[in-house]
Amino acid sequence: MGRPVAIIGVGQTKHGRRTEISYPDLVREAVVRVFEDTRLTPADIDGVVSGTMPSMMEGIALTHFYFADAMQAAGKPILKTETCGSTGISIAHTAYYWIASGMADLILAVGHEKMNEGNSQATMTTVVEPFYQRYFIAGAPGVFSMQSQMWAARYGIPEEKIRDAAAYISVAHHDDAFDNPYAHVKLRVTMDDVKNSRLITYPVRLLDVCPNSDGACAVIFASAEMARKLGRKAAWVKGVGYRGEEYFFGDSDKGVWQSAVQAAKQAYDQAGIRDPRKELDVAEVYNPFTFQEMLFYECFGFCGLGEAPDLVLKGVFARNGELPCDPSGGTLCTNPIGATGLIRTAEAALQVTGRAGDHQIPGAKLALCHAMGGVDQFNGVMILGAEP
């Protein structure tokens, strides 16, 4: 894995429909906060990694140049990393490798999106291959609807059970978001509200779906030597894993999603994790759709194949359960796409350093963070621990 790497500071914007602020100032808000959190200055940073959901989302090319001033990156090397929905975790991996390789000691990672200035559905519909997939997939809801149905059919999960489990997840995360000062959507809803909300793409309904959010997240990664020199309470990177698979949606198995399975396995092997449900204290799973969150539980070894709905309804993955998942409210409640995976990393870092505030999981020492992207073919995982 190269040199040990730590996360020593995080900064987030208030996420939501941020019409009162320009896109560069939104990025600046997160960057200023991470420097305030660490008491570092831009002069201390060796380089910057940044990214967004493909730049056409807001109609801005070369975003790493457009936001160079906002990221206080003048005179610094900048790397741009973009992998659609998994951009945030890809940014975190890029920053990690930059330091683990010995090429830098302090790296600023910044993910950002101002989704309400563009048309996300149009982008995600037209970004794919135009002669077949564009008409077949119909954007993110179409992809995840097909994946959800494939998974449910394979394991013979009764429709009512999976519908109840998805509604349970929606209610729990929308409640959790009230304890996260940065979360976008905060709603008190019932399971009946979720099950009767407007149908988007069967079986996905409106309250099963993440929002369009404006927001940014900034994280500072440090070498072990620098983290100790600064005397910061750090979240240590214990393992990383990233996998991709075939570009065409129908060419790979989305029911047992191998890129998710193998990304988690790589990270677990590096971190020495053998029983993730028992050994992890908290997980920030990328959950833009309630049905897909359950599929990830199985791919990450939190439970057996086809078992997730039963365990969800028993509260195993609730905030006060055996393995709390997404106590921040997760992607379901906050989704500035280019930042979303990095937010998962930031939230996991806050948990293992005991700084997550009102949504802190007591005694959390080992956390998983994750993001998914591409045209439903990339998965990235990072394991963070309280100890080196």
Residue pairs with C-beta under 8 A, 6 or more apart in sequence:
1 100
1 239
1 240
1 270
2 97
2 100
2 101
2 102
3 99
3 100
3 101
3 102
3 223
3 224
4 100
4 223
4 224
4 236
4 237
4 388
5 96
5 99
5 100
5 221
5 222
5 223
5 224
5 236
5 237
6 221
6 222
6 223
6 224
6 227
6 232
6 234
6 235
6 236
6 237
6 388
7 219
7 220
7 221
7 222
7 234
7 235
7 236
7 237
7 345
7 346
7 349
7 384
8 38
8 220
8 221
8 222
8 226
8 227
8 230
8 232
8 234
9 34
9 35
9 37
9 38
9 40
9 219
9 220
9 232
10 34
10 37
10 217
10 218
10 219
10 220
10 346
10 349
10 350
11 30
11 31
11 32
11 33
11 34
11 35
11 36
11 37
11 217
11 218
11 219
12 30
12 33
12 182
12 215
12 216
12 217
12 218
12 343
12 346
13 26
13 29
13 30
13 33
13 182
13 214
13 215
13 216
13 217
14 181
14 182
14 215
15 182
15 183
15 184
15 213
15 214
15 215
15 334
15 336
16 184
16 213
16 214
16 215
17 116
17 213
17 214
18 26
18 114
18 116
18 214
18 215
19 116
21 29
23 58
23 60
23 67
23 112
23 114
23 117
24 66
24 67
24 69
24 70
25 70
26 112
26 114
26 214
26 215
26 216
27 67
27 70
27 71
27 110
27 112
27 216
28 70
28 71
29 216
30 110
30 112
30 215
30 216
30 217
30 218
30 339
31 70
31 71
31 72
31 108
31 110
31 216
31 218
33 218
34 108
34 218
34 219
34 220
35 41
35 42
35 72
38 220
38 230
38 232
40 106
40 220
40 230
42 72
42 73
42 74
42 76
44 106
45 72
45 73
45 76
45 106
45 107
45 108
45 220
46 76
46 77
46 104
46 105
46 106
46 107
47 76
47 77
47 78
47 79
47 98
47 104
47 107
47 108
48 64
48 71
48 73
48 76
48 77
48 78
48 79
48 107
48 108
48 109
48 110
49 78
49 79
49 80
49 81
49 91
49 94
49 95
49 98
49 107
49 108
49 109
49 110
50 63
50 64
50 67
50 71
50 73
50 78
50 79
50 80
50 81
50 91
50 109
50 110
50 111
50 112
51 63
51 64
51 80
51 81
51 82
51 83
51 87
51 88
51 90
51 91
51 111
51 338
52 58
52 63
52 82
52 87
52 111
52 112
52 113
52 337
52 338
53 82
53 84
53 85
53 87
53 113
53 120
53 123
53 337
53 338
54 82
54 84
54 123
54 127
55 61
55 62
55 63
55 82
56 118
56 123
56 127
57 113
57 115
57 118
57 120
57 123
57 337
57 338
58 113
58 114
58 115
58 117
58 118
59 117
59 118
60 66
63 80
63 112
64 78
64 79
64 80
65 78
67 110
67 112
68 74
68 78
71 78
71 108
71 110
73 108
79 94
79 98
81 87
81 90
81 91
81 94
82 90
82 338
83 90
83 373
83 374
83 378
83 380
84 127
84 337
84 373
84 374
84 375
84 378
85 140
85 286
85 288
85 337
85 340
85 341
85 371
85 372
85 373
85 374
85 378
86 286
86 341
86 371
86 372
86 373
86 374
86 378
86 379
86 380
87 111
87 337
87 338
87 340
87 341
87 342
87 371
87 373
88 111
88 217
88 338
88 339
88 340
88 341
88 342
88 343
88 344
88 345
88 371
89 242
89 286
89 341
89 342
89 344
89 345
89 369
89 370
89 371
89 380
89 381
89 382
90 242
90 341
90 371
90 373
90 378
90 380
91 109
91 110
91 111
91 341
91 342
92 109
92 219
92 221
92 341
92 342
92 345
92 369
92 380
92 382
93 240
93 242
93 380
93 382
94 109
95 107
95 108
95 109
95 219
95 221
96 221
96 237
96 240
96 382
98 104
98 107
98 221
99 105
99 106
99 107
99 221
99 222
99 223
100 237
104 223
105 222
105 223
105 225
105 226
106 220
106 221
106 222
106 223
106 226
107 220
107 221
107 222
108 218
108 219
108 220
109 218
109 219
109 220
109 221
109 342
110 216
110 217
110 218
110 219
110 342
111 216
111 217
111 336
111 338
111 339
111 340
111 341
111 342
111 343
112 215
112 216
112 217
112 336
112 338
112 339
113 213
113 214
113 215
113 216
113 336
113 337
113 338
113 339
113 340
114 214
114 336
115 212
115 213
115 214
115 335
115 336
115 337
116 212
116 214
117 214
120 212
120 337
121 139
121 140
124 139
124 140
125 134
125 137
125 138
125 139
126 134
127 375
128 134
128 137
128 375
129 247
129 248
132 248
133 248
133 249
133 375
136 142
136 249
137 143
137 249
137 375
138 201
140 288
141 200
141 201
141 204
141 209
141 289
142 201
143 249
143 375
143 376
144 201
144 204
144 288
144 289
144 291
144 292
144 376
145 200
145 201
145 202
145 203
145 204
146 249
146 254
147 254
147 255
147 257
147 291
147 292
147 295
147 376
148 203
148 204
148 289
148 291
148 292
148 295
149 202
149 203
150 254
150 255
151 157
151 254
151 255
151 291
151 294
151 295
152 159
152 162
152 291
154 255
154 256
154 306
155 255
155 305
155 306
156 306
157 306
157 309
159 203
161 309
161 310
161 313
162 203
162 291
162 294
162 309
163 195
163 203
164 191
164 195
164 309
164 313
165 294
165 308
165 309
165 310
165 312
165 313
166 194
166 203
166 208
166 290
166 291
166 294
167 191
167 192
167 194
167 195
167 207
167 290
168 191
168 312
168 313
169 287
169 290
169 293
169 294
169 312
169 332
170 189
170 191
170 194
170 207
170 208
170 290
170 332
171 189
171 190
171 191
171 194
172 318
172 319
173 287
173 326
173 329
173 330
173 332
173 333
174 185
174 186
174 187
174 188
174 189
174 207
174 329
174 332
174 333
175 188
176 319
176 326
176 327
176 328
176 329
176 330
176 333
176 359
177 183
177 184
177 185
177 186
177 187
177 328
177 329
177 333
177 334
178 186
179 327
179 357
179 358
179 359
180 328
180 329
180 333
180 334
180 357
180 358
180 359
181 357
182 215
182 334
183 328
183 329
183 333
183 334
184 211
184 213
184 215
184 333
184 334
184 335
185 211
185 329
185 332
185 333
185 334
186 329
186 333
187 207
189 207
193 207
194 205
194 207
194 208
195 205
196 205
197 205
197 206
197 207
197 208
198 205
198 206
199 205
199 206
200 206
200 208
200 209
203 291
204 289
204 290
204 291
208 289
208 290
208 291
209 288
209 289
209 332
210 287
210 288
210 289
210 331
210 332
210 333
210 334
210 335
211 333
211 334
211 335
212 335
213 334
213 335
213 336
214 336
215 334
215 336
215 339
215 343
216 336
216 339
217 336
217 339
217 342
217 343
217 346
219 342
219 345
219 346
219 349
221 237
222 230
222 232
222 234
224 388
227 234
233 353
233 354
233 355
234 353
235 348
235 349
235 350
235 352
235 353
235 367
235 384
235 385
235 386
236 384
236 385
236 386
236 387
236 388
237 382
237 383
237 384
238 270
238 271
238 272
238 366
238 383
238 384
238 385
239 266
239 267
239 268
239 269
239 270
239 271
239 273
239 381
239 382
239 383
240 266
240 267
240 270
240 380
240 381
240 382
240 383
241 262
241 263
241 264
241 265
241 266
241 267
241 268
241 270
241 380
241 381
241 382
242 263
242 266
242 378
242 379
242 380
242 381
243 258
243 259
243 260
243 262
243 263
243 266
243 378
243 379
244 259
244 374
244 377
244 378
244 379
245 251
245 252
245 258
245 259
245 377
246 252
246 377
247 374
247 375
247 377
249 375
249 376
252 258
252 259
252 377
254 376
255 295
256 298
256 299
256 305
257 295
257 299
257 379
259 377
259 378
259 379
260 295
260 296
260 299
260 300
260 372
260 379
261 299
261 300
263 370
263 379
263 380
263 381
264 276
264 299
264 300
264 301
264 368
264 370
264 379
264 381
266 381
267 273
267 368
267 381
267 382
267 383
268 274
268 276
268 301
268 383
270 383
271 366
271 383
271 385
273 279
273 280
273 366
273 383
275 301
276 300
276 301
276 302
276 323
276 368
277 301
277 302
277 303
277 322
277 323
279 366
280 323
280 366
280 367
280 368
281 323
281 324
281 351
281 352
281 361
281 363
281 364
281 365
281 366
281 367
282 323
282 324
282 325
282 327
282 348
282 351
282 352
282 361
282 364
282 367
282 368
283 300
283 302
283 323
283 324
283 325
283 326
283 348
283 367
283 368
283 369
283 370
284 325
284 326
284 328
284 330
284 344
284 345
284 347
284 348
284 351
284 367
284 368
284 369
284 370
285 293
285 296
285 297
285 300
285 325
285 326
285 330
285 344
285 368
285 370
286 296
286 330
286 331
286 340
286 341
286 344
286 370
286 371
286 372
287 293
287 296
287 325
287 326
287 330
287 331
287 332
288 331
288 332
288 335
288 340
289 332
290 332
292 372
293 325
293 326
293 330
293 332
294 308
294 309
294 312
295 308
296 370
296 372
297 303
297 308
297 311
297 312
297 317
297 325
298 304
298 305
298 306
298 307
298 308
300 368
300 370
300 381
302 308
302 311
302 317
302 323
302 325
303 311
303 316
311 317
315 321
316 322
316 323
317 323
317 324
317 325
318 324
319 327
319 359
319 361
324 361
326 332
327 351
327 356
327 359
327 360
327 361
328 334
328 343
328 347
328 356
328 359
329 359
330 344
331 340
331 344
334 340
334 343
336 343
340 371
341 369
341 370
341 371
341 373
341 380
344 369
344 370
344 371
345 369
345 382
345 384
347 356
347 369
348 367
348 368
348 369
348 382
348 384
349 367
349 384
350 356
350 357
350 360
351 360
351 361
351 364
351 367
352 364
352 365
352 366
352 367
352 384
352 385
352 386
353 386
354 360
354 364
356 364
364 386
365 385
365 386
365 387
366 383
366 384
366 385
366 386
367 383
367 384
367 385
368 381
368 382
368 383
368 384
369 381
369 382
369 384
370 379
370 380
370 381
370 382
371 379
371 380
372 378
372 379
372 380
373 380
